[in-house]
């Protein structure tokens, strides 16, 4: 029980911090789009996208290694922590110079802003303290640092809006908030472990040995996900970047929610894997179906009110983003399945395929973006994102089925798909003339009545989704 409570507190603490981090970034995004227009917003999106790519280079898989190693060296972590920080700083400095060089050649018009962010890369890439706070049971330190970041970012952005809304002020607001986070997080980490800055080649070698494959994989994935922004600016305009970025922000929200929803399932799948792949197969079948029952209607509803959503958040100036949003909403749904099925294969120890899947995804994304953006602009980028996400999820599902057996029950999936088609027809037809939102409520009520009447959900699915019960059983 104590372990479950500790786990739950850790999820809440880190989740709260991420809500403030992501929330502040999203609010600033929405304000810039609403008050300063698509082209200005596109430039801001381009700059933050560029910083995001360089941050992945700067991390190079080190945060994942830290989470593993710091737990195993909890009794004497000072030397390890010191070498980790020195290695990370060294890599960050290399990436800093690499970033300056790249920025000079790809966007001369934004070079000064990209240069400013390049010098701040050690601070922008400072989101690696959470494993330290977790291992040394300083759970709320993670939330404290992120809450301060979020509030500071909003305050600095408000000042930028009041100071004639210059782009450099918004970039400064973002960079300054990250610098503040880095200093606070490092200060709090010293209450748990003080670094010993004494070079130990064995420690550094072991860190690099583990981080190398993770870093290479993450670089290919980030290229696959973010190259569309760079190619839109190259092949089209900052206006196209702004339109696409406004809709793509919902994909980032989906990734954030999917990670929070699927993270508790990883140890549960791992416990089931101890009893053989059949147990994992049965559990996967139920959870896949539950997600489809919930997420597919959500995608239908969002596609019908996409214009209203975009106008509400970004304003009328970014209304063309609704066209992109209608495509990316399905990317948002597939991301839930991608993270869920990744949990399945990880629990079975199946990871080697990731070495070739990451590069394949990046190559496919680059080729499709070049072809489709040239012809269809931002909608082409959206279709590329959808195709690549389908490939990533599809390959992972194939590997899972190969090792557990087919967990996709054809009859159940056909019923779910038919019900969602009927829901869509009910919502778009003009026979029953209701207010659209009233029609949505009626449609959802009828949909879920059919779900329960047809007994699509198995009786034991509720036990499978009882996270607390599974944790108690696993760690008893």
C-alpha positions in Angstrom: 0.0 0.0 0.0 2.8 2.4 0.9 4.5 1.7 -2.5 1.3 2.5 -4.3 0.8 5.7 -2.4 4.4 6.7 -3.1 3.9 6.0 -6.8 0.6 7.9 -6.9 2.2 10.9 -5.1 5.0 10.9 -7.6 2.6 10.8 -10.6 0.6 13.7 -9.1 3.7 15.8 -8.3 5.3 15.3 -11.7 2.0 15.6 -13.4 1.2 18.9 -11.6 4.6 20.3 -12.6 4.0 19.3 -16.2 0.6 20.8 -16.2 2.2 24.2 -15.3 5.0 23.8 -17.8 2.9 22.7 -20.7 0.0 25.0 -19.7 2.0 28.1 -19.6 3.6 27.3 -23.0 0.1 26.7 -24.4 -1.4 29.9 -23.0 1.5 31.9 -24.5 1.1 30.2 -27.8 -2.7 31.0 -27.8 -2.1 34.6 -26.9 0.5 35.2 -29.5 -1.7 33.6 -32.2 -4.8 35.6 -31.1 -3.2 39.0 -30.9 -0.3 39.0 -33.4 -1.4 37.0 -36.4 -0.3 33.9 -38.3 3.0 35.1 -39.7 4.3 36.4 -36.3 3.0 33.2 -34.6 4.7 31.2 -37.3 8.1 32.8 -36.6 7.7 32.2 -32.9 6.6 28.5 -33.5 9.6 28.0 -35.8 12.0 29.3 -33.2 10.6 27.1 -30.4 10.6 24.2 -32.7 14.2 24.7 -33.5 15.1 25.0 -29.8 13.1 21.7 -29.2 15.2 19.9 -31.8 18.5 21.1 -30.3 17.3 20.2 -26.8 16.8 16.5 -27.9 20.4 16.6 -29.3 21.6 18.1 -26.0 19.8 15.4 -23.9 21.0 12.5 -26.1 19.2 9.9 -23.9 21.0 11.0 -20.7 17.8 11.6 -18.7 16.7 8.0 -19.2 20.1 6.8 -18.1 20.0 9.1 -15.0 16.7 7.6 -13.9 18.2 4.1 -14.0 21.7 4.8 -12.6 20.9 7.2 -9.8 18.5 4.6 -8.3 21.2 2.0 -8.3 23.8 4.3 -6.8 21.6 5.9 -4.2 24.0 5.1 -1.4 27.0 7.0 -2.9 25.7 9.1 -5.8 28.0 12.2 -5.4 30.7 11.1 -7.8 28.2 9.8 -10.4 26.1 12.9 -10.2 29.1 15.2 -10.6 30.3 13.2 -13.7 26.8 13.2 -15.1 26.6 17.0 -14.9 30.0 17.5 -16.4 29.3 15.1 -19.3 25.9 16.8 -19.9 27.5 20.3 -19.9 30.2 19.1 -22.3 27.6 17.7 -24.7 25.4 20.9 -24.3 28.4 23.0 -25.3 29.0 20.9 -28.4 25.3 21.2 -29.4 25.5 25.0 -28.7 28.2 25.5 -31.3 26.4 23.1 -33.7 23.2 25.0 -33.2 24.8 28.4 -33.9 26.3 27.0 -37.2 23.0 25.5 -38.4 21.0 28.6 -37.4 23.3 30.8 -39.5 22.6 28.9 -42.7 18.9 28.0 -42.4 17.4 31.3 -41.2 19.5 34.4 -41.6 16.4 36.6 -40.9 15.9 35.0 -37.4 19.6 34.3 -36.7 19.9 36.7 -33.7 17.0 35.1 -32.0 18.2 31.6 -32.7 21.7 32.6 -31.6 20.3 33.8 -28.3 18.5 30.5 -27.7 21.6 28.6 -28.8 23.7 30.1 -26.0 20.9 29.2 -23.6 20.8 25.5 -24.6 22.2 24.2 -21.2 19.3 25.9 -19.6 16.7 24.9 -22.2 17.8 21.3 -21.8 17.7 21.3 -18.0 14.6 19.2 -17.6 16.5 16.2 -16.2 16.2 16.6 -12.4 13.0 14.7 -11.9 14.7 11.3 -11.4 16.8 12.8 -8.6 13.8 14.2 -6.9 12.0 10.9 -7.2 14.8 8.6 -6.0 15.6 10.7 -3.0 11.9 11.1 -2.2 11.7 14.9 -2.7 8.6 14.4 -4.8 7.2 17.9 -4.6 10.5 19.6 -5.6 9.7 18.6 -9.2 6.4 20.5 -8.9 7.9 23.5 -7.2 10.4 24.2 -9.9 7.9 23.7 -12.7 5.2 25.8 -11.0 7.7 28.7 -10.7 8.7 28.2 -14.3 5.1 28.3 -15.5 4.2 31.4 -13.5 7.4 33.2 -14.5 6.9 32.4 -18.2 3.3 33.9 -18.0 4.5 37.0 -16.2 7.4 37.5 -18.7 5.1 36.9 -21.6 2.6 39.5 -20.3 5.4 42.0 -20.1 6.4 41.2 -23.7 2.8 41.8 -24.8 2.8 45.2 -23.0 6.1 46.2 -24.5 4.8 46.5 -28.1 4.8 42.7 -28.7 8.3 42.4 -30.2 9.3 38.8 -31.1 12.6 39.1 -29.3 10.7 39.9 -26.0 8.7 36.7 -26.3 11.8 34.6 -27.0 13.5 36.3 -24.0 10.5 35.5 -21.8 10.8 31.8 -22.8 14.6 31.7 -22.3 14.6 33.6 -19.0 11.9 31.3 -17.6 14.0 28.3 -18.4 17.1 29.8 -16.9 15.1 30.4 -13.7 13.9 26.8 -13.7 17.5 25.5 -14.1 18.9 27.4 -11.2 15.9 26.5 -8.9 16.0 22.8 -9.9 19.8 22.6 -9.3 19.5 24.4 -6.0 16.8 21.9 -4.9 18.7 18.9 -6.1 21.7 19.9 -3.8 19.4 19.2 -0.9 19.4 15.5 -2.0 22.8 15.0 -3.4 25.8 17.4 -3.8 27.8 16.7 -6.9 31.5 15.7 -6.7 33.2 17.2 -9.7 36.0 14.7 -10.2 36.4 13.1 -13.6 35.9 9.3 -13.6 36.3 7.9 -17.1 34.6 4.6 -16.2 31.4 6.4 -15.1 31.4 8.6 -18.2 32.0 5.6 -20.4 29.2 3.6 -18.8 26.8 6.6 -19.2 27.6 7.0 -22.8 27.3 3.2 -23.5 23.7 3.3 -22.3 22.7 6.7 -23.6 24.1 6.2 -27.2 21.3 4.0 -28.6 18.6 6.0 -26.7 20.1 9.3 -28.0 20.3 8.2 -31.6 16.8 6.8 -31.5 15.4 10.0 -29.9 17.1 12.2 -32.5 15.5 10.3 -35.4 12.1 10.5 -33.7 12.3 14.2 -33.1 13.4 14.7 -36.7 10.4 12.7 -37.9 8.1 14.8 -35.7 9.4 18.3 -36.1 11.0 18.4 -39.6 7.6 19.5 -41.0 8.0 22.9 -39.3 11.4 23.5 -40.9 10.3 22.3 -44.3 7.1 24.4 -44.2 9.3 27.5 -43.6 11.7 26.4 -46.3 9.2 25.5 -49.0 6.3 27.8 -48.1 6.2 30.6 -45.5 6.0 31.6 -41.8 2.3 31.9 -42.3 2.1 28.2 -43.2 4.2 27.4 -40.2 1.8 29.3 -38.0 -1.3 27.6 -39.4 0.2 24.1 -39.0 1.7 24.8 -35.5 -1.6 26.0 -34.1 -3.2 22.7 -34.9 -0.1 20.6 -34.0 -0.2 21.9 -30.5 -3.1 19.6 -29.9 -0.9 16.7 -30.8 1.5 17.7 -28.1 -1.4 17.9 -25.7 -2.4 14.4 -26.7 1.1 13.1 -26.2 1.1 14.7 -22.7 -2.2 13.1 -21.8 -1.4 9.8 -23.3 1.9 9.6 -21.4 0.0 10.2 -18.1 -2.7 7.7 -19.0 -0.4 4.9 -20.1 2.5 5.2 -17.7 0.7 3.4 -14.8 0.1 0.5 -17.1 3.8 -0.3 -17.7 4.4 -2.1 -14.4 1.0 -3.8 -14.7 2.0 -5.2 -18.2 5.4 -6.2 -16.7 3.7 -8.2 -13.9 1.4 -9.9 -16.4 4.4 -10.8 -18.6 5.8 -12.9 -15.8 2.8 -15.2 -16.3 3.4 -15.5 -20.1 2.4 -13.6 -23.2 -1.2 -14.9 -23.1 -1.9 -12.8 -20.0 -0.6 -9.7 -21.8 -2.6 -10.6 -24.9 -5.9 -10.8 -23.0 -5.3 -7.6 -21.1 -4.2 -5.7 -24.2 -7.4 -6.8 -26.0 -9.6 -5.3 -23.4 -7.8 -2.1 -23.0 -7.5 -1.5 -26.7 -11.2 -1.9 -27.1 -12.0 0.4 -24.1 -9.7 3.1 -25.7 -11.5 2.8 -29.0 -14.9 3.1 -27.4 -13.9 6.3 -25.8 -11.5 7.9 -28.3 -13.2 7.3 -31.6 -16.3 9.3 -30.7 -14.1 12.0 -29.3 -12.4 12.3 -32.7 -15.7 12.5 -34.5 -17.0 15.2 -32.2 -13.8 17.3 -32.5 -13.8 17.0 -36.3 -17.4 18.4 -36.4 -16.6 21.5 -34.2 -13.0 22.0 -35.3 -13.7 25.6 -36.5 -15.3 26.5 -33.2 -12.3 25.0 -31.2 -9.7 26.9 -33.3 -11.6 30.2 -33.1 -12.1 29.8 -29.3 -8.4 29.2 -28.6 -6.6 31.1 -31.3 -9.1 33.6 -32.8 -10.5 34.0 -36.3 -7.1 34.8 -37.8 -6.0 31.2 -37.5 -9.3 29.6 -38.8 -7.5 27.8 -41.6 -5.9 25.6 -38.9 -9.2 23.8 -38.6 -8.5 22.0 -41.8 -5.2 20.8 -40.4 -6.8 20.0 -37.0 -9.3 17.7 -38.8 -6.4 15.5 -39.9 -4.2 15.8 -36.8 -7.1 14.8 -34.4 -6.6 11.2 -35.6 -2.9 11.5 -35.0 -3.8 12.5 -31.4 -5.8 9.3 -31.1 -3.2 7.0 -32.6 -0.6 8.4 -30.2 -2.5 6.8 -27.3 -2.3 3.5 -29.0 1.4 4.0 -29.9 2.3 4.6 -26.2 0.1 1.8 -25.0 1.5 -0.8 -27.4 5.0 0.4 -26.7 4.3 -0.5 -23.0 3.3 -4.0 -24.1 6.4 -4.7 -26.1 8.7 -3.2 -23.5 7.1 -5.4 -20.9 8.0 -8.4 -23.1 11.6 -7.1 -23.6 11.1 -6.4 -27.3 13.0 -3.3 -28.2 15.6 -4.1 -30.9 13.3 -3.1 -33.8 13.4 0.5 -32.6 17.0 0.8 -34.0 15.6 0.7 -37.6 12.1 2.0 -37.0 13.3 5.4 -35.9 15.5 6.0 -38.9 12.8 4.7 -41.2 10.2 7.1 -39.7 12.6 10.0 -40.1 13.4 9.1 -43.7 9.7 8.6 -44.6 8.8 11.9 -42.9 11.4 13.8 -44.9 10.4 12.4 -48.2 6.6 12.7 -47.7 6.9 16.2 -46.3 8.9 17.4 -49.3 6.4 15.9 -51.7 3.2 16.8 -49.9 4.2 20.2 -48.6 5.3 21.3 -52.0 1.8 20.5 -53.3 -0.6 20.9 -50.4 1.3 23.2 -48.0 0.3 22.7 -44.3 -2.4 20.1 -45.0 0.4 18.0 -46.7 2.4 18.2 -43.5 -0.6 17.1 -41.6 -1.1 14.0 -43.8 2.5 13.2 -43.5 2.2 13.3 -39.7 -0.8 10.9 -39.9 1.0 8.5 -42.2 4.1 8.4 -40.1 2.2 7.8 -36.9 0.2 5.0 -38.5 3.5 3.4 -39.6 5.1 3.7 -36.1 2.0 2.3 -34.4 1.4 -0.4 -37.0 5.0 -1.8 -36.9 4.9 -1.9 -33.1 1.5 -3.6 -33.1 2.8 -6.2 -35.6 5.8 -7.0 -33.2 3.4 -7.2 -30.3 1.0 -9.6 -32.1 4.0 -11.7 -33.2 5.0 -12.2 -29.6 1.7 -12.4 -27.8 -0.8 -13.6 -30.5 -3.5 -11.6 -32.1 -5.2 -9.5 -29.5 -7.4 -7.6 -32.0 -10.8 -9.3 -31.7 -12.3 -8.8 -35.2 -16.0 -9.1 -34.2 -15.7 -6.6 -31.3 -13.8 -4.1 -33.4 -16.4 -4.4 -36.2 -19.2 -3.6 -33.8 -17.2 -0.6 -32.4 -16.5 0.8 -35.9 -20.2 0.3 -37.0 -21.4 2.2 -33.9 -19.1 5.1 -34.6 -20.2 5.2 -38.2 -23.8 5.4 -37.1 -22.9 8.1 -34.6 -21.3 10.1 -37.4 -24.3 9.7 -39.7 -26.6 10.7 -36.9 -24.6 13.9 -36.2 -24.2 15.0 -39.8 -27.7 14.1 -41.2 -30.4 16.8 -41.4 -33.5 14.7 -40.7 -33.5 15.4 -36.9 -32.9 19.1 -36.7 -31.4 19.9 -33.3 -28.8 22.3 -32.1 -25.5 20.6 -32.9 -24.4 20.4 -29.3 -27.7 19.0 -28.2 -27.4 16.5 -31.0 -23.9 15.5 -29.8 -25.2 14.9 -26.3 -28.1 12.8 -27.6 -25.8 10.9 -30.0 -23.3 10.1 -27.2 -26.1 8.9 -24.9 -27.4 6.6 -27.6 -23.9 5.4 -28.5 -23.0 4.4 -24.9 -26.4 2.8 -24.4 -25.6 0.6 -27.4 -22.2 -0.2 -26.0 -23.6 -1.5 -22.8 -26.6 -3.1 -24.4 -24.5 -5.1 -26.8 -22.1 -6.0 -23.9 -19.0 -5.0 -25.8 -17.1 -4.4 -22.5 -16.3 -7.7 -20.9 -17.2 -8.2 -17.2 -13.6 -8.3 -16.1 -12.4 -5.2 -18.0 -13.2 -3.1 -14.9 -10.7 -5.2 -12.9 -8.1 -4.9 -15.6 -8.4 -1.1 -15.4 -8.3 -1.1 -11.6 -4.8 0.3 -11.3 -4.7 0.3 -7.5 -5.7 -3.3 -7.3 -3.0 -4.4 -9.8 -0.3 -2.5 -7.9 -1.3 -4.1 -4.6 -1.2 -7.5 -6.3 2.0 -6.8 -8.0 4.0 -5.6 -5.0 2.4 -7.6 -2.2 
